[in-house]
Amino acid sequence: MFFTGFPAESRVKKSKMKTRAEIRAEEAKNNPGVPAWRGKRHREQRVTGAGGRHGRTMTFFNAAVRRLAWEDYKRVSVATICRHALSTPYTFYKHFPSRSAFEYGLVLVAFKEMTRDFNKAMDPESWKKATPQAIVYRLVDEVIASTMTVPTIGVTQLAIRIAMSKPKGAEPYFEFREAVISRAVELLSPKLEIPNAKETIRAAFQMLLATATDEAWRHGIPFKTARKRELAGIYDNLALRCLGLPPGRRNTKESGVVESPEAEFPKHLQVSQRDTKGFIGFSHPQTGFPEHLQAFYGITKRYLWIYEKLVNSSKKPEFELDYPIEPRDTEILETRMRMIKPEKPKKPRKRLYKMI
């Protein structure tokens, strides 16, 4: 007996497979307010956030700055950053190609913005008639605010760690230090009557920056206001003694960055406010980077990808010998390729088989 097939009424008519273009057209018809390639998931609204199409880029930076101020950078994972940014890893990797690219971008934006704010605060025209003591006090406050506060202490330590292996990634940090030293030389050298004034000022503020960075590195977390006030007095006396200036009394109207709450919690623009370029100045309630900085510095995913490749290709400087060659320099250079020999050399292994 041969099988003749199922009855006609029980046969199911197969539907035609739809192409991708037909599926998108149908989704666009059913969801006119959502892009066709998004469908019903409304992913576009979650990616953009409250700050516009790229509204969460600076929010991730701000969340990382807060976490790095209190925890070691190895413990601050992408999941931790996303949790404190009120976002998801999907959104994180929507804007950043990798974790290392995110760290390089954070150092870039943080110290570029610090350099811009410092140059604006220490404009030579504004400090032309100030006394040398007042200039020193303000520069000391700027050094403390750039190394010991919540927005800066974690990023500074991250930049130093990056500089140990990838010097290119820490260039914004070195540029900020150079901006502080150069502005100190520009403001103080005409007012001092000491030999080699420029070299003395440069050495004094290099020492001051190194001392503040070392103090912040050993402390590890943001400083209390009383401790920052105490360190400001110590650094004032140190700088004045190096420059041959008599000690003076601080004037809170001329300085006071350490006392200002903006050093820890910068003021933020409201959503309704716009800057001169037309970007919305939106920022998270607990952040310091307004959203327009992304467009100002051109922080895009492709730019960070290229910047990461550039940073990873950088290496430590070469150890080149000068002529005439110092014998001790050759000994130092030999340690680069010298292999460590054990105290007791290994014995040759015994043969476990006999020759046939």
PEWOMO-V527321 format. One record per pair of residues at least 4 apart in sequence whose C-alpha atoms are under 6 Angstrom apart, sorted by the first residue. I is the first residue (numbers start at 1). J is the second residue. D is the distance in whole Angstrom. If there is no record, write none. Layout:
BEGIN
{{I J D} {I J D}}
END
This chain:
BEGIN
{{24 36 5} {27 31 6} {27 36 6} {27 39 6} {28 32 5} {28 36 5} {47 91 6} {48 52 6} {48 53 4} {48 54 6} {48 55 5} {49 55 5} {50 55 6} {51 55 4} {51 282 6} {58 291 6} {59 85 6} {60 85 6} {61 106 6} {62 287 5} {63 81 6} {63 84 6} {63 85 5} {64 68 6} {64 81 6} {65 151 6} {67 71 6} {68 73 6} {68 154 5} {69 150 6} {69 153 6} {69 154 4} {69 221 6} {70 221 5} {76 80 6} {82 87 5} {82 88 5} {93 97 6} {95 301 5} {96 102 6} {96 301 5} {101 304 6} {101 308 5} {104 169 6} {106 110 6} {108 112 6} {108 172 6} {109 113 6} {111 115 6} {111 172 6} {111 173 6} {115 176 5} {118 122 6} {119 123 6} {124 128 6} {138 255 5} {141 257 5} {141 258 6} {144 148 6} {145 149 6} {146 152 6} {147 152 6} {147 153 5} {148 153 5} {148 216 6} {148 222 6} {148 223 6} {149 153 6} {149 222 5} {149 264 6} {150 222 6} {150 264 6} {152 156 6} {159 170 5} {162 166 6} {163 167 4} {163 170 5} {166 314 6} {166 315 6} {168 311 5} {168 314 6} {169 311 5} {178 182 6} {181 202 6} {184 188 6} {185 189 5} {185 198 6} {185 201 6} {189 197 6} {189 198 6} {216 220 6} {232 236 6} {237 241 6} {240 245 5} {252 256 5} {261 265 6} {262 266 4} {266 288 6} {269 281 5} {271 282 5} {274 278 6} {274 279 6} {274 280 5} {274 281 6} {279 292 6} {281 290 6} {281 291 6} {281 292 6} {282 290 6} {282 291 6} {283 290 5} {283 291 6} {293 297 6} {294 298 6} {294 299 5} {304 308 6} {334 338 6}}
END
